[in-house]
Amino acid sequence: MMDAAVLHRLGEAPRCEPFPEPVAGEGEVVVEVRCASLKPVDRQLASGTHYASPKELPVVCGTDGIGHVGRGERVFFGGARAPFGAMAERTVVPRAFTFPVPEELDDDTAAALPNPGVSAWLALAHRGKLVKDDAVLILGATGVTGRLAVQIARLLGAGRVVAAGRDPEALRSLDALGANATIRLDAPAEELEAALVREAGPSGFQVVIDYVWGRPAEVFFAAITRREFAAMRAETRFVQAGEGAGAAISLSAAVLRSTAVTITGTAGIPSREVLAEAMEQVLAHAAAGRLRIATQRVALAEIEAAWDRETKGRRVVVAVR
Ligand SMILES: NC(=O)c1ccc[n+]([C@@H]2O[C@H](COP(=O)([O-])OP(=O)(O)OC[C@H]3O[C@@H](n4cnc5c(N)ncnc54)[C@H](OP(=O)(O)O)[C@@H]3O)[C@@H](O)[C@H]2O)c1
């Protein structure tokens, strides 16, 4: 038996307790875990509100982390086979979902950065098809993933990056990461709409990455709706990635008929090739100090108490050893 963050019932916090050891099957490896990250998706899965929430219990929580495989190679891993998970002394994953980690990255950064970094990279580069000089809007830019999206939009050559969030202090800190302007998402609807219209300017946003959905997304769509018959202008590619402000919105048909907006989402796990290329880029930029993430450590033994703790702008890293 090994120590693991075990979830017995959806809606509860996992507890650190003994769990059977994993055994590798065909194409799999056992990982000696060093640390795992605790992300919104881990909480959503355990709460039962995520589309991929576990159907059978108990399970070990945690979707990714870093650890050692084989003769001691340090890797970032994901995709543990249920009922195993990342928050345990050992887990089992497809070999294809292990990625070597550059020496320059400390354990906590190496565990915390790849998931939000790669997902932001893929959202911007693949789903948002960002090209040089595009104007980019990040809704939910004050969160861990949004902060990385601001930095990555810059690295990918965005001409202008507008960052929207609620927390005023976090918004102020985004200038240093490359934001050209910030917008308060908690402003009254008319004020928010006016700010979005102002920052979009005459040529609009070409890429929008949305980590919040709900009311801010509704106001955004109201802001881009044209109020007259007008010539079609450059496409806005809206990429849905998170739902912090609400799981559903009301979308007026006029939005889609008056403006060239395409609404897509992050669309599941990409192919191994696409994932590996994004991972390589993100890890190389992180190793060179061009991508930053704030972390906070908790011990696996304290997982139950730490599960729902508020850690504004910081990614919790669960230390296993
Ligand atoms: N699909 C994917 O590939 C993918 C990948 C990574 C993350 N995500 C999702 O994206 C979301 C953000 O992830 P994260 O890692 O950045 O989490 P996080 O660090 O907890 O950040 C949450 C963000 O959402 C904002 N927010 C929360 N509730 C809000 C509300 N009621 N109204 C407006 N804004 C609100 C926060 O704004 P303030 O802090 O300013 O209040 C902050 O910007 C989560 O839903 C996560 O599951 C999806």
The ligand as an SDF file (V2000), in Angstrom:
LIG
                    3D

 48 52  0  0  0  0  0  0  0  0999 V2000
   -9.9930   23.8500  -20.8740 N   0  0  0  0  0  0  0  0  0  0  0  0
   -8.7300   23.9570  -20.5240 C   0  0  0  0  0  0  0  0  0  0  0  0
   -7.8240   23.4970  -21.1920 O   0  0  0  0  0  0  0  0  0  0  0  0
   -8.3950   24.6840  -19.2510 C   0  0  0  0  0  0  0  0  0  0  0  0
   -7.0740   24.8010  -18.8270 C   0  0  0  0  0  0  0  0  0  0  0  0
   -6.7880   25.5560  -17.6780 C   0  0  0  0  0  0  0  0  0  0  0  0
   -7.8400   26.1330  -16.9540 C   0  0  0  0  0  0  0  0  0  0  0  0
   -9.1160   25.9430  -17.3740 N   0  0  0  0  0  0  0  0  0  0  0  0
  -10.2530   26.5230  -16.6370 C   0  0  0  0  0  0  0  0  0  0  0  0
  -10.1040   27.9410  -16.6650 O   0  0  0  0  0  0  0  0  0  0  0  0
  -10.5870   28.5000  -15.4450 C   0  0  0  0  0  0  0  0  0  0  0  0
   -9.4900   29.3480  -14.7950 C   0  0  0  0  0  0  0  0  0  0  0  0
   -8.4070   28.4930  -14.4160 O   0  0  0  0  0  0  0  0  0  0  0  0
   -7.2150   29.0840  -13.5240 P   0  0  0  0  0  0  0  0  0  0  0  0
   -6.2140   28.0150  -13.4090 O   0  0  0  0  0  0  0  0  0  0  0  0
   -6.7630   30.4050  -14.0510 O   0  0  0  0  0  0  0  0  0  0  0  0
   -7.9870   29.3060  -12.1360 O   0  0  0  0  0  0  0  0  0  0  0  0
   -7.8070   30.4280  -11.0370 P   0  0  0  0  0  0  0  0  0  0  0  0
   -6.3570   30.7300  -10.8240 O   0  0  0  0  0  0  0  0  0  0  0  0
   -8.6230   30.0060   -9.8750 O   0  0  0  0  0  0  0  0  0  0  0  0
   -8.4490   31.7530  -11.7130 O   0  0  0  0  0  0  0  0  0  0  0  0
   -9.8170   31.9540  -11.7810 C   0  0  0  0  0  0  0  0  0  0  0  0
  -10.0880   33.1480  -12.6990 C   0  0  0  0  0  0  0  0  0  0  0  0
  -11.4990   33.2680  -12.9010 O   0  0  0  0  0  0  0  0  0  0  0  0
  -11.9110   34.5700  -12.4370 C   0  0  0  0  0  0  0  0  0  0  0  0
  -13.2500   34.4110  -11.8400 N   0  0  0  0  0  0  0  0  0  0  0  0
  -13.6520   33.4780  -10.9400 C   0  0  0  0  0  0  0  0  0  0  0  0
  -14.9440   33.6380  -10.6480 N   0  0  0  0  0  0  0  0  0  0  0  0
  -15.3750   34.7140  -11.3720 C   0  0  0  0  0  0  0  0  0  0  0  0
  -16.6100   35.3890  -11.4820 C   0  0  0  0  0  0  0  0  0  0  0  0
  -17.7000   35.0020  -10.7930 N   0  0  0  0  0  0  0  0  0  0  0  0
  -16.6890   36.4650  -12.3120 N   0  0  0  0  0  0  0  0  0  0  0  0
  -15.6240   36.8530  -13.0260 C   0  0  0  0  0  0  0  0  0  0  0  0
  -14.4100   36.2590  -12.9500 N   0  0  0  0  0  0  0  0  0  0  0  0
  -14.2930   35.2030  -12.1340 C   0  0  0  0  0  0  0  0  0  0  0  0
  -10.8720   35.0080  -11.4420 C   0  0  0  0  0  0  0  0  0  0  0  0
  -10.8870   36.4140  -11.3380 O   0  0  0  0  0  0  0  0  0  0  0  0
  -10.3510   37.2320  -10.0270 P   0  0  0  0  0  0  0  0  0  0  0  0
   -9.2500   36.4090   -9.4090 O   0  0  0  0  0  0  0  0  0  0  0  0
   -9.8450   38.5070  -10.6170 O   0  0  0  0  0  0  0  0  0  0  0  0
  -11.5040   37.3820   -9.1220 O   0  0  0  0  0  0  0  0  0  0  0  0
   -9.6090   34.4740  -12.1280 C   0  0  0  0  0  0  0  0  0  0  0  0
   -9.2360   35.3080  -13.1890 O   0  0  0  0  0  0  0  0  0  0  0  0
  -11.0760   27.3210  -14.6010 C   0  0  0  0  0  0  0  0  0  0  0  0
  -12.4740   27.1720  -14.8280 O   0  0  0  0  0  0  0  0  0  0  0  0
  -10.3060   26.1390  -15.1750 C   0  0  0  0  0  0  0  0  0  0  0  0
  -10.9760   24.9230  -14.9650 O   0  0  0  0  0  0  0  0  0  0  0  0
   -9.4120   25.2360  -18.5020 C   0  0  0  0  0  0  0  0  0  0  0  0
  1  2  1  0
  2  3  2  0
  2  4  1  0
  4  5  1  0
  4 48  2  0
  5  6  2  0
  6  7  1  0
  7  8  2  0
  8  9  1  0
  8 48  1  0
  9 10  1  0
  9 46  1  0
 10 11  1  0
 11 12  1  0
 11 44  1  0
 12 13  1  0
 13 14  1  0
 14 15  2  0
 14 16  1  0
 14 17  1  0
 17 18  1  0
 18 19  2  0
 18 20  1  0
 18 21  1  0
 21 22  1  0
 22 23  1  0
 23 24  1  0
 23 42  1  0
 24 25  1  0
 25 26  1  0
 25 36  1  0
 26 27  1  0
 26 35  1  0
 27 28  2  0
 28 29  1  0
 29 30  1  0
 29 35  2  0
 30 31  1  0
 30 32  2  0
 32 33  1  0
 33 34  2  0
 34 35  1  0
 36 37  1  0
 36 42  1  0
 37 38  1  0
 38 39  2  0
 38 40  1  0
 38 41  1  0
 42 43  1  0
 44 45  1  0
 44 46  1  0
 46 47  1  0
M  CHG  2   8   1  16  -1
M  END
$$$$
